[in-house]
Amino acid sequence: MQIPESLQSKSLAKFTLNDLVFLILLKAQEKNHWLTFQHIQSKIQQVYSANGFSDGYIRKNKFYDSTSISAAIRALRNINNRCKYNLPEDMSIEIVDKRKKLNSKAIEYKLINIGEYYGK
């Protein structure tokens, strides 16, 4: 996984929700995993917990509801974020794929395979 330069120098405490969602989707894309909002929220909490942040801090400052996570996924499509995360700048290329989860009402999301487009 190649982390964009814009995120390499940031400390974990300074990551925005957009940064976190992008990094989680990028990691899942490597393993070809689809994620629901609940999976994304769970992974955000796991990252902060693994890096020594207290449960109180995580519950107070790093819990995001589904509307916030949905907005962060939509924001990845914006040209500013495409540049920031080295995603394809061609707006005709959809960068987040979604599908309905089998036997559920939930929607799953996955970053497209950006290998051929990465940094263009």
Disulfide bonds with the S-S distance in Angstrom:
none
